Amino acid sequence: MSAQFLHSTFPLDRTPIFQAAARAVRPGGLLLIVDHGAPPPWLSEVHDHHHTFTPPDEVVAALNLSEAEWEPAQIETPIREVTTPDGEPAQWADNVIVLRRR
């Protein structure tokens, strides 16, 4: 099950969506959540955006998944190279969360 870049310009509680996705994962399966770990580096302020850029460990904790049923396979915040709208190089953090259902 995969949830990729679930950000919104309107208020959106992602936790129940991620929990529903987790319920759909069968034993041995994976839950993959990928999202931005920070706002775009070329913006000094994020306007009209209601998303909080949450560290991956806090996203996992909010899911309230049983440790007896789930194990972390990968939880990290890699940095990737991007190009700004002005054509300048920059770096942007993304969160990668992979949880395996036992």
C-alpha positions as CSV (number, residue, x, y, z in Angstrom):
1,M,0.0,0.0,0.0
2,S,1.4,3.4,-0.9
3,A,0.6,7.0,0.0
4,Q,2.8,9.5,-1.9
5,F,3.0,13.2,-1.2
6,L,-0.4,13.6,0.4
7,H,-0.3,17.3,0.9
8,S,-3.2,19.7,0.5
9,T,-4.0,23.4,0.2
10,F,-7.0,22.8,2.6
11,P,-7.0,21.3,6.1
12,L,-6.5,17.5,5.8
13,D,-5.9,15.1,8.7
14,R,-3.7,12.5,7.0
15,T,-3.4,10.2,10.0
16,P,-6.8,8.4,9.4
17,I,-6.0,8.0,5.7
18,F,-2.6,6.4,6.6
19,Q,-4.3,4.2,9.2
20,A,-6.9,3.0,6.6
21,A,-4.0,2.2,4.3
22,A,-2.3,0.3,7.0
23,R,-5.4,-1.8,7.6
24,A,-5.4,-2.8,4.0
25,V,-1.9,-4.3,4.3
26,R,-1.8,-8.1,4.7
27,P,0.9,-9.9,6.8
28,G,4.2,-9.7,5.0
29,G,3.1,-6.6,3.1
30,L,4.5,-3.1,3.1
31,L,3.1,0.3,3.9
32,L,5.0,3.0,2.0
33,I,4.5,6.7,2.9
34,V,6.6,9.3,1.1
35,D,6.1,13.0,1.6
36,H,8.1,16.2,1.7
37,G,10.0,16.7,4.8
38,A,10.2,20.5,4.4
39,P,8.6,23.2,2.3
40,P,10.1,24.0,-1.1
41,P,13.6,25.5,-0.4
42,W,12.9,28.5,-2.7
43,L,9.9,29.7,-0.6
44,S,10.6,31.8,2.4
45,E,6.9,31.4,3.5
46,V,4.3,28.8,2.5
47,H,1.0,30.5,1.7
48,D,-2.4,28.9,1.3
49,H,-1.0,25.6,2.5
50,H,-2.3,23.8,5.6
51,H,0.2,21.0,5.8
52,T,2.6,20.6,8.7
53,F,5.9,19.1,7.6
54,T,6.2,16.3,10.2
55,P,9.3,14.3,10.9
56,P,8.9,10.7,9.8
57,D,9.2,9.3,13.3
58,E,6.2,11.5,14.4
59,V,4.2,10.3,11.4
60,V,4.8,6.7,12.4
61,A,4.0,7.4,16.1
62,A,0.7,9.0,15.1
63,L,-0.3,5.8,13.3
64,N,-0.4,4.1,16.7
65,L,0.4,0.7,15.1
66,S,1.1,-2.3,17.2
67,E,4.8,-3.1,17.4
68,A,3.8,-6.8,17.6
69,E,2.2,-6.5,14.1
70,W,4.5,-3.9,12.5
71,E,8.2,-3.4,12.1
72,P,10.1,-0.5,10.5
73,A,11.9,-1.5,7.3
74,Q,13.1,2.1,6.4
75,I,12.5,5.4,8.1
76,E,14.6,8.3,6.8
77,T,14.7,11.8,5.4
78,P,16.9,11.7,2.3
79,I,18.0,15.0,0.7
80,R,17.6,15.2,-3.1
81,E,18.8,17.7,-5.6
82,V,16.1,19.9,-7.3
83,T,16.0,22.9,-9.6
84,T,14.1,26.0,-8.4
85,P,11.6,27.7,-10.6
86,D,14.4,30.2,-11.3
87,G,16.7,27.5,-12.6
88,E,18.9,27.4,-9.5
89,P,20.1,24.2,-7.9
90,A,18.7,23.4,-4.4
91,Q,18.3,20.6,-2.0
92,W,14.9,19.3,-0.7
93,A,14.2,16.8,2.1
94,D,11.7,14.1,1.6
95,N,10.4,11.6,4.2
96,V,10.5,7.9,3.3
97,I,8.6,5.5,5.6
98,V,8.4,1.8,4.9
99,L,6.7,-0.4,7.5
100,R,6.3,-4.2,7.2
101,R,3.4,-6.0,8.6
102,R,4.4,-9.1,10.4
